[in-house]
Amino acid sequence: MPEARFDETIHAPVRLRICGLLHPVDHLDFAVLRDTLEVSDATLSKHLKTLAAAGYVSSSKSASEGRGDARRITWLSLTKPGRSAFAAHVRALQEIAGSSAGISTFDQ
């Protein structure tokens, strides 16, 4: 289990949600991520650029079999360092919240 470490890069709300959505999957389509977060292409691109500069997110492009045009799908993934940083950040948030078992104590 990673040591708790607060990460300013991940902590911004949209970037935290990006990492949270990418963490349980191998990769996710840019459009799906954008629609799930309900942000513009420009907003998502800006946050992904910040995460990529930190080495936390990688992207790849592939042809879309379902489209007749030349557009390509952008796939996004958390890198190994990104997964570790996200897990450490979540642990730090749990420590701040006073619960190592999760945030369920706020449900009371």
GULO-255864 format. One record per atom (N, C-alpha, C, O): residue number from 0; residue in one letter; x, y, z. Coordinates in nm, 2 decimals, decimal comma, always signed. Example, Ala and Ser with C-alpha at 12.3 -4.5 7.8 and 13.67 -1.06 7.14 Angstrom:
0/a/+1,32/-0,57/+0,78 .
0/a/+1,23/-0,45/+0,78 .
0/a/+1,32/-0,33/+0,78 .
0/a/+1,42/-0,33/+0,85 .
1/s/+1,28/-0,22/+0,71 .
1/s/+1,37/-0,11/+0,71 .
1/s/+1,29/+0,00/+0,79 .
1/s/+1,34/+0,11/+0,80 .
% end
This chain:
0/m/+0,08/-0,12/+0,00 .
0/m/+0,00/+0,00/+0,00 .
0/m/+0,09/+0,12/+0,00 .
0/m/+0,18/+0,13/+0,08 .
1/p/+0,06/+0,22/-0,09 .
1/p/+0,15/+0,34/-0,10 .
1/p/+0,14/+0,43/+0,02 .
1/p/+0,03/+0,43/+0,09 .
2/e/+0,25/+0,49/+0,05 .
2/e/+0,25/+0,59/+0,17 .
2/e/+0,16/+0,71/+0,13 .
2/e/+0,17/+0,75/+0,01 .
3/a/+0,09/+0,76/+0,22 .
3/a/+0,01/+0,88/+0,20 .
3/a/+0,09/+1,00/+0,16 .
3/a/+0,19/+1,03/+0,22 .
4/r/+0,05/+1,06/+0,05 .
4/r/+0,12/+1,18/+0,00 .
4/r/+0,02/+1,27/-0,07 .
4/r/-0,03/+1,23/-0,18 .
5/f/+0,00/+1,39/-0,02 .
5/f/-0,09/+1,49/-0,08 .
5/f/-0,02/+1,54/-0,21 .
5/f/+0,10/+1,57/-0,21 .
6/d/-0,10/+1,54/-0,32 .
6/d/-0,04/+1,58/-0,45 .
6/d/-0,12/+1,69/-0,51 .
6/d/-0,23/+1,68/-0,55 .
7/e/-0,06/+1,81/-0,51 .
7/e/-0,12/+1,93/-0,56 .
7/e/-0,17/+1,92/-0,71 .
7/e/-0,27/+1,97/-0,75 .
8/t/-0,09/+1,84/-0,79 .
8/t/-0,12/+1,83/-0,93 .
8/t/-0,26/+1,75/-0,94 .
8/t/-0,34/+1,79/-1,02 .
9/i/-0,27/+1,64/-0,87 .
9/i/-0,39/+1,56/-0,87 .
9/i/-0,51/+1,63/-0,80 .
9/i/-0,62/+1,61/-0,84 .
10/h/-0,48/+1,71/-0,70 .
10/h/-0,59/+1,76/-0,61 .
10/h/-0,69/+1,85/-0,68 .
10/h/-0,81/+1,86/-0,63 .
11/a/-0,66/+1,92/-0,79 .
11/a/-0,75/+2,01/-0,85 .
11/a/-0,88/+1,92/-0,89 .
11/a/-0,86/+1,81/-0,94 .
12/p/-1,00/+1,97/-0,86 .
12/p/-1,12/+1,89/-0,87 .
12/p/-1,13/+1,81/-1,01 .
12/p/-1,16/+1,69/-1,00 .
13/v/-1,11/+1,87/-1,12 .
13/v/-1,13/+1,80/-1,25 .
13/v/-1,02/+1,70/-1,26 .
13/v/-1,05/+1,59/-1,31 .
14/r/-0,90/+1,73/-1,22 .
14/r/-0,79/+1,63/-1,23 .
14/r/-0,81/+1,51/-1,14 .
14/r/-0,78/+1,40/-1,17 .
15/l/-0,86/+1,54/-1,02 .
15/l/-0,89/+1,43/-0,92 .
15/l/-1,00/+1,34/-0,98 .
15/l/-0,99/+1,22/-0,97 .
16/r/-1,10/+1,40/-1,04 .
16/r/-1,20/+1,32/-1,11 .
16/r/-1,15/+1,24/-1,23 .
16/r/-1,19/+1,12/-1,25 .
17/i/-1,06/+1,30/-1,30 .
17/i/-1,00/+1,23/-1,42 .
17/i/-0,93/+1,11/-1,37 .
17/i/-0,95/+1,00/-1,42 .
18/c/-0,84/+1,12/-1,26 .
18/c/-0,77/+1,01/-1,21 .
18/c/-0,86/+0,91/-1,15 .
18/c/-0,84/+0,79/-1,17 .
19/g/-0,97/+0,95/-1,08 .
19/g/-1,06/+0,86/-1,03 .
19/g/-1,13/+0,78/-1,13 .
19/g/-1,16/+0,66/-1,11 .
20/l/-1,16/+0,83/-1,25 .
20/l/-1,23/+0,76/-1,36 .
20/l/-1,13/+0,67/-1,43 .
20/l/-1,17/+0,56/-1,47 .
21/l/-1,00/+0,71/-1,44 .
21/l/-0,90/+0,63/-1,51 .
21/l/-0,85/+0,52/-1,42 .
21/l/-0,80/+0,41/-1,48 .
22/h/-0,85/+0,53/-1,29 .
22/h/-0,79/+0,44/-1,20 .
22/h/-0,84/+0,29/-1,22 .
22/h/-0,76/+0,20/-1,22 .
23/p/-0,97/+0,27/-1,23 .
23/p/-1,02/+0,13/-1,23 .
23/p/-1,01/+0,07/-1,37 .
23/p/-1,05/-0,05/-1,38 .
24/v/-0,97/+0,14/-1,47 .
24/v/-0,97/+0,09/-1,61 .
24/v/-0,84/+0,09/-1,67 .
24/v/-0,75/+0,16/-1,62 .
25/d/-0,82/+0,02/-1,78 .
25/d/-0,69/+0,02/-1,85 .
25/d/-0,68/+0,15/-1,93 .
25/d/-0,57/+0,21/-1,94 .
26/h/-0,79/+0,19/-2,00 .
26/h/-0,79/+0,31/-2,08 .
26/h/-0,93/+0,36/-2,10 .
26/h/-1,03/+0,28/-2,08 .
27/l/-0,95/+0,48/-2,13 .
27/l/-1,08/+0,54/-2,15 .
27/l/-1,07/+0,64/-2,27 .
27/l/-0,97/+0,71/-2,29 .
28/d/-1,18/+0,64/-2,35 .
28/d/-1,19/+0,73/-2,47 .
28/d/-1,20/+0,87/-2,42 .
28/d/-1,28/+0,90/-2,33 .
29/f/-1,13/+0,96/-2,48 .
29/f/-1,14/+1,11/-2,45 .
29/f/-1,28/+1,16/-2,45 .
29/f/-1,32/+1,22/-2,35 .
30/a/-1,36/+1,12/-2,55 .
30/a/-1,50/+1,17/-2,55 .
30/a/-1,59/+1,12/-2,44 .
30/a/-1,67/+1,19/-2,38 .
31/v/-1,56/+0,99/-2,40 .
31/v/-1,64/+0,94/-2,28 .
31/v/-1,60/+1,01/-2,15 .
31/v/-1,68/+1,04/-2,07 .
32/l/-1,47/+1,03/-2,14 .
32/l/-1,42/+1,11/-2,02 .
32/l/-1,48/+1,25/-2,02 .
32/l/-1,52/+1,30/-1,92 .
33/r/-1,47/+1,32/-2,13 .
33/r/-1,53/+1,45/-2,14 .
33/r/-1,68/+1,46/-2,11 .
33/r/-1,72/+1,54/-2,03 .
34/d/-1,75/+1,36/-2,16 .
34/d/-1,90/+1,36/-2,14 .
34/d/-1,93/+1,33/-2,00 .
34/d/-2,02/+1,38/-1,94 .
35/t/-1,85/+1,23/-1,94 .
35/t/-1,88/+1,19/-1,80 .
35/t/-1,85/+1,31/-1,70 .
35/t/-1,92/+1,33/-1,61 .
36/l/-1,74/+1,39/-1,73 .
36/l/-1,70/+1,50/-1,65 .
36/l/-1,79/+1,62/-1,68 .
36/l/-1,79/+1,72/-1,60 .
37/e/-1,86/+1,62/-1,79 .
37/e/-1,94/+1,74/-1,84 .
37/e/-1,85/+1,86/-1,85 .
37/e/-1,89/+1,97/-1,80 .
38/v/-1,74/+1,85/-1,92 .
38/v/-1,65/+1,96/-1,94 .
38/v/-1,63/+1,98/-2,10 .
38/v/-1,66/+1,88/-2,17 .
39/s/-1,57/+2,09/-2,14 .
39/s/-1,55/+2,11/-2,28 .
39/s/-1,42/+2,03/-2,32 .
39/s/-1,34/+1,99/-2,23 .
40/d/-1,40/+2,02/-2,45 .
40/d/-1,28/+1,96/-2,50 .
40/d/-1,16/+2,03/-2,45 .
40/d/-1,06/+1,98/-2,41 .
41/a/-1,16/+2,17/-2,46 .
41/a/-1,05/+2,25/-2,42 .
41/a/-1,02/+2,24/-2,27 .
41/a/-0,90/+2,23/-2,23 .
42/t/-1,12/+2,23/-2,19 .
42/t/-1,10/+2,21/-2,04 .
42/t/-1,03/+2,08/-2,01 .
42/t/-0,94/+2,07/-1,94 .
43/l/-1,09/+1,97/-2,07 .
43/l/-1,03/+1,84/-2,05 .
43/l/-0,89/+1,84/-2,10 .
43/l/-0,80/+1,78/-2,03 .
44/s/-0,86/+1,89/-2,22 .
44/s/-0,73/+1,89/-2,28 .
44/s/-0,63/+1,96/-2,19 .
44/s/-0,52/+1,91/-2,17 .
45/k/-0,67/+2,07/-2,13 .
45/k/-0,58/+2,15/-2,04 .
45/k/-0,54/+2,07/-1,92 .
45/k/-0,43/+2,06/-1,88 .
46/h/-0,64/+2,00/-1,86 .
46/h/-0,61/+1,92/-1,74 .
46/h/-0,53/+1,80/-1,77 .
46/h/-0,44/+1,76/-1,70 .
47/l/-0,56/+1,74/-1,89 .
47/l/-0,48/+1,62/-1,93 .
47/l/-0,33/+1,66/-1,96 .
47/l/-0,24/+1,58/-1,93 .
48/k/-0,31/+1,78/-2,01 .
48/k/-0,18/+1,82/-2,04 .
48/k/-0,10/+1,84/-1,91 .
48/k/+0,02/+1,80/-1,90 .
49/t/-0,16/+1,89/-1,81 .
49/t/-0,10/+1,90/-1,68 .
49/t/-0,06/+1,77/-1,62 .
49/t/+0,05/+1,75/-1,57 .
50/l/-0,16/+1,67/-1,63 .
50/l/-0,13/+1,54/-1,58 .
50/l/-0,02/+1,47/-1,66 .
50/l/+0,06/+1,39/-1,60 .
51/a/-0,02/+1,49/-1,79 .
51/a/+0,08/+1,42/-1,87 .
51/a/+0,22/+1,48/-1,84 .
51/a/+0,31/+1,41/-1,84 .
52/a/+0,22/+1,61/-1,82 .
52/a/+0,35/+1,68/-1,79 .
52/a/+0,41/+1,62/-1,66 .
52/a/+0,53/+1,62/-1,64 .
53/a/+0,32/+1,58/-1,57 .
53/a/+0,37/+1,52/-1,44 .
53/a/+0,40/+1,37/-1,46 .
53/a/+0,45/+1,31/-1,37 .
54/g/+0,37/+1,32/-1,58 .
54/g/+0,40/+1,18/-1,60 .
54/g/+0,29/+1,09/-1,55 .
54/g/+0,31/+0,96/-1,54 .
55/y/+0,17/+1,14/-1,52 .
55/y/+0,06/+1,06/-1,46 .
55/y/-0,03/+1,00/-1,56 .
55/y/-0,10/+0,90/-1,53 .
56/v/-0,04/+1,06/-1,68 .
56/v/-0,14/+1,02/-1,78 .
56/v/-0,07/+1,00/-1,92 .
56/v/+0,02/+1,08/-1,95 .
57/s/-0,10/+0,90/-1,99 .
57/s/-0,05/+0,88/-2,12 .
57/s/-0,17/+0,87/-2,22 .
57/s/-0,28/+0,84/-2,18 .
58/s/-0,15/+0,90/-2,35 .
58/s/-0,25/+0,89/-2,45 .
58/s/-0,20/+0,82/-2,57 .
58/s/-0,08/+0,82/-2,60 .
59/s/-0,29/+0,76/-2,64 .
59/s/-0,26/+0,70/-2,77 .
59/s/-0,38/+0,72/-2,86 .
59/s/-0,50/+0,74/-2,81 .
60/k/-0,36/+0,71/-2,99 .
60/k/-0,47/+0,73/-3,08 .
60/k/-0,48/+0,60/-3,17 .
60/k/-0,39/+0,53/-3,20 .
61/s/-0,61/+0,57/-3,20 .
61/s/-0,63/+0,46/-3,29 .
61/s/-0,75/+0,49/-3,39 .
61/s/-0,83/+0,58/-3,36 .
62/a/-0,75/+0,43/-3,50 .
62/a/-0,86/+0,45/-3,59 .
62/a/-0,99/+0,40/-3,54 .
62/a/-0,99/+0,31/-3,46 .
63/s/-1,09/+0,47/-3,57 .
63/s/-1,23/+0,43/-3,53 .
63/s/-1,29/+0,34/-3,63 .
63/s/-1,32/+0,39/-3,74 .
64/e/-1,32/+0,22/-3,60 .
64/e/-1,37/+0,12/-3,69 .
64/e/-1,52/+0,16/-3,73 .
64/e/-1,56/+0,12/-3,84 .
65/g/-1,59/+0,23/-3,64 .
65/g/-1,73/+0,26/-3,66 .
65/g/-1,75/+0,39/-3,74 .
65/g/-1,86/+0,42/-3,77 .
66/r/-1,64/+0,46/-3,77 .
66/r/-1,66/+0,59/-3,84 .
66/r/-1,61/+0,57/-3,99 .
66/r/-1,52/+0,50/-4,02 .
67/g/-1,68/+0,64/-4,08 .
67/g/-1,64/+0,64/-4,22 .
67/g/-1,54/+0,75/-4,25 .
67/g/-1,48/+0,75/-4,36 .
68/d/-1,51/+0,84/-4,15 .
68/d/-1,42/+0,95/-4,18 .
68/d/-1,28/+0,91/-4,12 .
68/d/-1,26/+0,80/-4,07 .
69/a/-1,19/+1,00/-4,12 .
69/a/-1,05/+0,98/-4,08 .
69/a/-1,02/+1,01/-3,94 .
69/a/-0,91/+1,00/-3,89 .
70/r/-1,13/+1,05/-3,86 .
70/r/-1,10/+1,08/-3,72 .
70/r/-1,06/+0,96/-3,64 .
70/r/-1,09/+0,85/-3,67 .
71/r/-0,98/+0,99/-3,54 .
71/r/-0,92/+0,88/-3,46 .
71/r/-0,97/+0,90/-3,32 .
71/r/-1,00/+1,01/-3,27 .
72/i/-0,97/+0,79/-3,24 .
72/i/-1,01/+0,79/-3,10 .
72/i/-0,88/+0,81/-3,02 .
72/i/-0,78/+0,75/-3,04 .
73/t/-0,89/+0,90/-2,92 .
73/t/-0,78/+0,93/-2,83 .
73/t/-0,81/+0,85/-2,70 .
73/t/-0,91/+0,87/-2,64 .
74/w/-0,72/+0,75/-2,67 .
74/w/-0,74/+0,67/-2,55 .
74/w/-0,65/+0,73/-2,44 .
74/w/-0,53/+0,76/-2,47 .
75/l/-0,70/+0,73/-2,32 .
75/l/-0,62/+0,79/-2,21 .
75/l/-0,61/+0,68/-2,10 .
75/l/-0,70/+0,60/-2,08 .
76/s/-0,49/+0,68/-2,04 .
76/s/-0,46/+0,58/-1,93 .
76/s/-0,38/+0,65/-1,82 .
76/s/-0,30/+0,75/-1,85 .
77/l/-0,40/+0,60/-1,70 .
77/l/-0,30/+0,64/-1,59 .
77/l/-0,18/+0,56/-1,61 .
77/l/-0,18/+0,44/-1,63 .
78/t/-0,06/+0,63/-1,60 .
78/t/+0,06/+0,56/-1,60 .
78/t/+0,09/+0,49/-1,47 .
78/t/+0,01/+0,51/-1,37 .
79/k/+0,19/+0,40/-1,46 .
79/k/+0,22/+0,34/-1,33 .
79/k/+0,25/+0,45/-1,22 .
79/k/+0,20/+0,44/-1,11 .
80/p/+0,33/+0,55/-1,26 .
80/p/+0,35/+0,65/-1,16 .
80/p/+0,22/+0,73/-1,12 .
80/p/+0,20/+0,77/-1,01 .
81/g/+0,13/+0,74/-1,22 .
81/g/+0,01/+0,81/-1,20 .
81/g/-0,08/+0,73/-1,11 .
81/g/-0,15/+0,79/-1,02 .
82/r/-0,08/+0,60/-1,12 .
82/r/-0,16/+0,51/-1,04 .
82/r/-0,11/+0,52/-0,89 .
82/r/-0,19/+0,53/-0,80 .
83/s/+0,02/+0,52/-0,88 .
83/s/+0,08/+0,53/-0,74 .
83/s/+0,05/+0,66/-0,68 .
83/s/+0,02/+0,67/-0,56 .
84/a/+0,07/+0,77/-0,76 .
84/a/+0,04/+0,90/-0,70 .
84/a/-0,10/+0,92/-0,66 .
84/a/-0,13/+0,98/-0,56 .
85/f/-0,20/+0,87/-0,75 .
85/f/-0,34/+0,88/-0,71 .
85/f/-0,37/+0,80/-0,59 .
85/f/-0,44/+0,85/-0,50 .
86/a/-0,32/+0,68/-0,57 .
86/a/-0,34/+0,60/-0,45 .
86/a/-0,29/+0,67/-0,33 .
86/a/-0,35/+0,67/-0,22 .
87/a/-0,17/+0,73/-0,34 .
87/a/-0,10/+0,80/-0,23 .
87/a/-0,19/+0,92/-0,19 .
87/a/-0,20/+0,95/-0,08 .
88/h/-0,24/+0,99/-0,29 .
88/h/-0,32/+1,11/-0,27 .
88/h/-0,45/+1,07/-0,20 .
88/h/-0,49/+1,14/-0,10 .
89/v/-0,51/+0,96/-0,24 .
89/v/-0,64/+0,92/-0,18 .
89/v/-0,61/+0,88/-0,03 .
89/v/-0,69/+0,92/+0,05 .
90/r/-0,50/+0,82/-0,01 .
90/r/-0,47/+0,78/+0,13 .
90/r/-0,44/+0,91/+0,21 .
90/r/-0,49/+0,92/+0,33 .
91/a/-0,38/+1,01/+0,16 .
91/a/-0,36/+1,14/+0,23 .
91/a/-0,49/+1,20/+0,26 .
91/a/-0,51/+1,26/+0,37 .
92/l/-0,59/+1,20/+0,16 .
92/l/-0,72/+1,26/+0,19 .
92/l/-0,79/+1,18/+0,30 .
92/l/-0,86/+1,24/+0,38 .
93/q/-0,78/+1,05/+0,30 .
93/q/-0,84/+0,97/+0,40 .
93/q/-0,78/+1,01/+0,54 .
93/q/-0,85/+1,02/+0,64 .
94/e/-0,65/+1,03/+0,55 .
94/e/-0,59/+1,07/+0,67 .
94/e/-0,64/+1,21/+0,72 .
94/e/-0,66/+1,23/+0,83 .
95/i/-0,65/+1,30/+0,62 .
95/i/-0,70/+1,43/+0,65 .
95/i/-0,84/+1,42/+0,70 .
95/i/-0,88/+1,49/+0,80 .
96/a/-0,92/+1,33/+0,65 .
96/a/-1,06/+1,32/+0,69 .
96/a/-1,07/+1,24/+0,82 .
96/a/-1,18/+1,23/+0,88 .
97/g/-0,96/+1,18/+0,86 .
97/g/-0,96/+1,11/+0,99 .
97/g/-1,01/+0,97/+0,98 .
97/g/-1,05/+0,91/+1,08 .
98/s/-1,00/+0,91/+0,86 .
98/s/-1,05/+0,77/+0,85 .
98/s/-0,96/+0,69/+0,76 .
98/s/-0,95/+0,73/+0,64 .
99/s/-0,90/+0,59/+0,81 .
99/s/-0,82/+0,50/+0,72 .
99/s/-0,91/+0,40/+0,65 .
99/s/-0,86/+0,33/+0,56 .
100/a/-1,03/+0,39/+0,69 .
100/a/-1,12/+0,29/+0,63 .
100/a/-1,21/+0,35/+0,52 .
100/a/-1,28/+0,28/+0,45 .
101/g/-1,19/+0,48/+0,50 .
101/g/-1,27/+0,54/+0,39 .
101/g/-1,34/+0,66/+0,45 .
101/g/-1,32/+0,70/+0,56 .
102/i/-1,43/+0,72/+0,37 .
102/i/-1,49/+0,84/+0,40 .
102/i/-1,63/+0,82/+0,45 .
102/i/-1,71/+0,91/+0,46 .
103/s/-1,67/+0,69/+0,47 .
103/s/-1,80/+0,66/+0,51 .
103/s/-1,85/+0,72/+0,65 .
103/s/-1,96/+0,72/+0,68 .
104/t/-1,75/+0,77/+0,73 .
104/t/-1,78/+0,83/+0,86 .
104/t/-1,86/+0,96/+0,84 .
104/t/-1,93/+1,00/+0,93 .
105/f/-1,86/+1,02/+0,72 .
105/f/-1,94/+1,14/+0,69 .
105/f/-2,08/+1,11/+0,67 .
105/f/-2,16/+1,20/+0,66 .
106/d/-2,12/+0,98/+0,65 .
106/d/-2,26/+0,95/+0,62 .
106/d/-2,35/+0,95/+0,74 .
106/d/-2,47/+0,93/+0,73 .
107/q/-2,29/+0,97/+0,86 .
107/q/-2,37/+0,96/+0,98 .
107/q/-2,46/+1,08/+1,00 .
107/q/-2,53/+1,09/+1,10 .
% end
